[in-house]
Structures are given as C-alpha cells and as structure tokens.
Amino acid sequence: MVNAVDRIVPDFGKAGSSYITFHPEASEHVHRTLALIHDSGCKAGLVFNPATPLEHLKHVLDKVDMVLIMSVNPGFAGQSFIRSSLDKLREAREIIKKSGRSIRLEIDGGVKADNIREIAAAGADTFVAGSAIFSQKDYAAVIKQMRDEISKAKT
C-alpha cells in the first residue's frame, strides 16, 4: 500500500508491469488513477483491505481489470487468513458476474493448501501464496497440492 500512488504509476508502467493495483484510500481521485494506469499501458485494479467495503468498485467497475481482496491486513508475511474475506469474495464475484466483464478476482493473505479450495469456491481465480509456499522445502509439491485443491472447488 503506497500513498500518493499517482506519482509512481508511470514508473511501474515503464518498468514493464502488466497490472497495477492500488488501494482506493491511497488515491485522491480513483477515476484519475485508473486512467493513469491504463495510459501507462497496464491493466488496472483496486485492492480492498479486510475492513474496506466494496463501495468504490461499484462506481468504477467499467474501468477495472482486476479486484484484489486482502484477506490479511497488509504489513507482514505469515498472517492468518481472515475468514470474513470469503463473504467479500462472494460479493465481489457477484458484482463482477452482473457486470458481464472479464475481471480477475485475486486474493492475498493467509492462502494455504488447507483453505484454497474454499477460497476458489467463493470466487477467487487468482491467488497469492507466499509463506505457504516458501516456508516449505518442496515448493513444487505444495503448489501441486494447491492446484489440486483448486480443481476440486465448486463455484
């Protein structure tokens, strides 16, 4: 989470980013920031902290390529998954579905092999799993286990 996000968007675009996501709280004008991201040649997304409602999304849905739901409070690795994030995922998935647009729905925080199936079933299609993978000796094995669990999800 970076404040004054507009200042650094062009740098990330020049560096070759495909997607740039930001917290609506970090932008003075969300529409303007989304336009700046697109003008930088990138896809744009909004990031919602656990306690941040999805209200902003409804007003800029036509300008968003990705929605990222934080399932921990940003700041450090290894935090536990906040279960209320599943409800927020379901709500975001429903908003996206009603829009008819192809918008990625990402989850970040506390994602592990033992909860990724439920997370996928709630609507996520993109997953960030840092500690769950890098704390293991066999990265490939845990990634395979996660993929197997995702394939079993009922959405």
Secondary structure by P-SEA (a helix, b strand, c coil): ccccccccaaaaaaacccbbbbbccccccaaaaaaaaaaaccccbbbbcccccccccccccccccbbbbbcccccccccccccaaaaaaaaaaaaaaaaccbbbbbbbcccccccaaaaaaacccbbbbcccccccccaaaaaaaaaaaaaaccc
